[in-house]
Amino acid sequence: MGALPMLAIGLLTQFWFSRYLLFTLPPLIVAAVCGWRSLAMHVGRLRRPLEWGVLALCLASMLPQTARLILEPVAANWSSLDRYQYLEGPGSGYGYPEAALFILAERAAPSVVYALDGHSAYQLRNYLPPTWNTRVTPIYYAPGGKELRSEGERFANLSTRTPAWLIVPQPLLSRYLVSSFGERNAGRVGLRQIALFDKPGLRTQLALYEVTPQ
């Protein structure tokens, strides 16, 4: 029972992340419980001490990591790939709470904060009051909700709503400027860095820019 998910992952998938091993945990847990219960049934008076001893061993092994994942994720044990994706990489959620506090405390905050990627706007909204939902938006949408499919439309949309701020993971700025506005228009986007917010490990930062199309 415990080996079946591992065999499926090993034999049927060509590429997989280490977190896919989570699929193996439920059957492994069921198999382990059944095995220990079967052993406990054959030890007579030692049944209860054995059951409680195994439970205590499991708690001692799992509780510290579980608590760290909830209370202090950065200190928990992660694979290198998962640590980069969830904590240190450009797409992780770190930096957005600090960016939201900075925006709320800034008297000169603009009427709109654009995001060049798909997730930064939505992550930032999680930490801002509902009144900001219409003020924090991906560059791909016009004020009325129309999807802007062309590079020229997105640049025109940026030009008509200034002054504005831009939130983007700093290492991705150049790539996203080109993918959003095209190579010709990317050079016409004037940027002034306002603030940087570190992610764990300091491998990358989340950045806020004041944007003024030229």
Contacts in CASP RR format, 6 or more apart in sequence:
PFRMAT RR
TARGET T0000
AUTHOR 0000-0000-0000
METHOD contacts of the structure
MODEL  1
MGALPMLAIGLLTQFWFSRYLLFTLPPLIVAAVCGWRSLAMHVGRLRRPL
EWGVLALCLASMLPQTARLILEPVAANWSSLDRYQYLEGPGSGYGYPEAA
LFILAERAAPSVVYALDGHSAYQLRNYLPPTWNTRVTPIYYAPGGKELRS
EGERFANLSTRTPAWLIVPQPLLSRYLVSSFGERNAGRVGLRQIALFDKP
GLRTQLALYEVTPQ
1 27 0 8 1.000
1 30 0 8 1.000
1 31 0 8 1.000
2 24 0 8 1.000
2 27 0 8 1.000
2 28 0 8 1.000
2 30 0 8 1.000
2 31 0 8 1.000
4 27 0 8 1.000
5 23 0 8 1.000
5 24 0 8 1.000
5 27 0 8 1.000
6 21 0 8 1.000
6 24 0 8 1.000
9 16 0 8 1.000
9 20 0 8 1.000
9 21 0 8 1.000
9 23 0 8 1.000
9 24 0 8 1.000
10 16 0 8 1.000
13 20 0 8 1.000
17 81 0 8 1.000
17 82 0 8 1.000
18 79 0 8 1.000
18 81 0 8 1.000
18 82 0 8 1.000
19 79 0 8 1.000
19 82 0 8 1.000
36 50 0 8 1.000
36 51 0 8 1.000
36 54 0 8 1.000
37 51 0 8 1.000
39 50 0 8 1.000
40 47 0 8 1.000
40 50 0 8 1.000
40 51 0 8 1.000
41 47 0 8 1.000
43 50 0 8 1.000
65 76 0 8 1.000
65 77 0 8 1.000
68 75 0 8 1.000
68 76 0 8 1.000
68 77 0 8 1.000
69 76 0 8 1.000
73 86 0 8 1.000
73 87 0 8 1.000
74 87 0 8 1.000
74 200 0 8 1.000
78 86 0 8 1.000
78 87 0 8 1.000
84 203 0 8 1.000
85 91 0 8 1.000
85 92 0 8 1.000
86 92 0 8 1.000
87 94 0 8 1.000
87 199 0 8 1.000
87 200 0 8 1.000
87 201 0 8 1.000
88 94 0 8 1.000
88 199 0 8 1.000
88 200 0 8 1.000
88 201 0 8 1.000
88 203 0 8 1.000
88 204 0 8 1.000
89 169 0 8 1.000
89 199 0 8 1.000
89 203 0 8 1.000
89 204 0 8 1.000
90 169 0 8 1.000
90 170 0 8 1.000
90 171 0 8 1.000
90 172 0 8 1.000
90 204 0 8 1.000
91 117 0 8 1.000
91 119 0 8 1.000
91 169 0 8 1.000
92 199 0 8 1.000
93 123 0 8 1.000
93 199 0 8 1.000
94 197 0 8 1.000
94 198 0 8 1.000
94 199 0 8 1.000
94 200 0 8 1.000
94 206 0 8 1.000
95 197 0 8 1.000
95 198 0 8 1.000
95 199 0 8 1.000
95 206 0 8 1.000
96 120 0 8 1.000
96 123 0 8 1.000
96 124 0 8 1.000
96 126 0 8 1.000
96 127 0 8 1.000
96 197 0 8 1.000
96 206 0 8 1.000
97 127 0 8 1.000
98 197 0 8 1.000
98 206 0 8 1.000
99 124 0 8 1.000
99 127 0 8 1.000
99 167 0 8 1.000
99 195 0 8 1.000
99 197 0 8 1.000
99 206 0 8 1.000
99 208 0 8 1.000
100 124 0 8 1.000
100 127 0 8 1.000
100 128 0 8 1.000
101 127 0 8 1.000
102 195 0 8 1.000
102 197 0 8 1.000
102 208 0 8 1.000
103 109 0 8 1.000
103 113 0 8 1.000
103 128 0 8 1.000
103 132 0 8 1.000
103 165 0 8 1.000
103 208 0 8 1.000
104 128 0 8 1.000
104 129 0 8 1.000
109 165 0 8 1.000
110 162 0 8 1.000
110 163 0 8 1.000
110 164 0 8 1.000
110 165 0 8 1.000
110 210 0 8 1.000
111 135 0 8 1.000
111 161 0 8 1.000
111 164 0 8 1.000
112 135 0 8 1.000
112 136 0 8 1.000
112 137 0 8 1.000
112 161 0 8 1.000
112 164 0 8 1.000
112 165 0 8 1.000
113 121 0 8 1.000
113 124 0 8 1.000
113 135 0 8 1.000
113 136 0 8 1.000
113 137 0 8 1.000
113 164 0 8 1.000
113 165 0 8 1.000
113 166 0 8 1.000
113 167 0 8 1.000
113 208 0 8 1.000
114 121 0 8 1.000
114 137 0 8 1.000
114 138 0 8 1.000
114 139 0 8 1.000
114 158 0 8 1.000
114 164 0 8 1.000
114 165 0 8 1.000
114 166 0 8 1.000
114 167 0 8 1.000
114 211 0 8 1.000
115 121 0 8 1.000
115 124 0 8 1.000
115 136 0 8 1.000
115 137 0 8 1.000
115 138 0 8 1.000
115 139 0 8 1.000
115 166 0 8 1.000
115 167 0 8 1.000
115 168 0 8 1.000
116 138 0 8 1.000
116 139 0 8 1.000
116 166 0 8 1.000
116 168 0 8 1.000
116 172 0 8 1.000
116 173 0 8 1.000
116 176 0 8 1.000
116 177 0 8 1.000
116 179 0 8 1.000
116 180 0 8 1.000
117 138 0 8 1.000
117 168 0 8 1.000
117 169 0 8 1.000
117 172 0 8 1.000
117 176 0 8 1.000
118 138 0 8 1.000
118 140 0 8 1.000
120 138 0 8 1.000
120 167 0 8 1.000
120 168 0 8 1.000
120 169 0 8 1.000
120 206 0 8 1.000
121 136 0 8 1.000
121 137 0 8 1.000
121 138 0 8 1.000
121 167 0 8 1.000
124 136 0 8 1.000
124 167 0 8 1.000
125 132 0 8 1.000
125 133 0 8 1.000
125 136 0 8 1.000
128 136 0 8 1.000
136 167 0 8 1.000
139 148 0 8 1.000
139 154 0 8 1.000
139 157 0 8 1.000
139 158 0 8 1.000
139 180 0 8 1.000
140 147 0 8 1.000
140 148 0 8 1.000
140 154 0 8 1.000
140 180 0 8 1.000
141 147 0 8 1.000
141 148 0 8 1.000
142 148 0 8 1.000
142 153 0 8 1.000
142 157 0 8 1.000
143 161 0 8 1.000
148 154 0 8 1.000
148 157 0 8 1.000
151 180 0 8 1.000
151 181 0 8 1.000
151 182 0 8 1.000
151 185 0 8 1.000
152 181 0 8 1.000
152 182 0 8 1.000
152 185 0 8 1.000
154 180 0 8 1.000
154 181 0 8 1.000
155 181 0 8 1.000
155 182 0 8 1.000
155 185 0 8 1.000
155 188 0 8 1.000
155 189 0 8 1.000
155 213 0 8 1.000
158 164 0 8 1.000
158 181 0 8 1.000
158 189 0 8 1.000
158 211 0 8 1.000
158 213 0 8 1.000
159 213 0 8 1.000
162 211 0 8 1.000
162 212 0 8 1.000
162 213 0 8 1.000
163 210 0 8 1.000
163 211 0 8 1.000
163 212 0 8 1.000
164 210 0 8 1.000
164 211 0 8 1.000
165 194 0 8 1.000
165 208 0 8 1.000
165 209 0 8 1.000
165 210 0 8 1.000
165 211 0 8 1.000
166 191 0 8 1.000
166 208 0 8 1.000
166 209 0 8 1.000
166 210 0 8 1.000
166 211 0 8 1.000
167 206 0 8 1.000
167 207 0 8 1.000
167 208 0 8 1.000
167 209 0 8 1.000
168 176 0 8 1.000
168 206 0 8 1.000
168 207 0 8 1.000
168 209 0 8 1.000
169 204 0 8 1.000
169 205 0 8 1.000
169 206 0 8 1.000
169 207 0 8 1.000
170 196 0 8 1.000
170 204 0 8 1.000
170 205 0 8 1.000
170 206 0 8 1.000
170 207 0 8 1.000
171 204 0 8 1.000
173 191 0 8 1.000
173 207 0 8 1.000
173 209 0 8 1.000
174 186 0 8 1.000
177 186 0 8 1.000
177 187 0 8 1.000
177 189 0 8 1.000
178 186 0 8 1.000
180 186 0 8 1.000
181 188 0 8 1.000
181 189 0 8 1.000
187 214 0 8 1.000
188 213 0 8 1.000
188 214 0 8 1.000
189 211 0 8 1.000
189 213 0 8 1.000
189 214 0 8 1.000
190 211 0 8 1.000
190 212 0 8 1.000
190 213 0 8 1.000
190 214 0 8 1.000
191 209 0 8 1.000
191 210 0 8 1.000
191 211 0 8 1.000
191 212 0 8 1.000
192 209 0 8 1.000
192 210 0 8 1.000
192 212 0 8 1.000
193 207 0 8 1.000
193 208 0 8 1.000
193 209 0 8 1.000
194 208 0 8 1.000
194 209 0 8 1.000
194 210 0 8 1.000
195 207 0 8 1.000
195 208 0 8 1.000
196 205 0 8 1.000
196 206 0 8 1.000
196 207 0 8 1.000
196 208 0 8 1.000
197 205 0 8 1.000
197 206 0 8 1.000
197 207 0 8 1.000
197 208 0 8 1.000
198 205 0 8 1.000
199 205 0 8 1.000
199 206 0 8 1.000
END
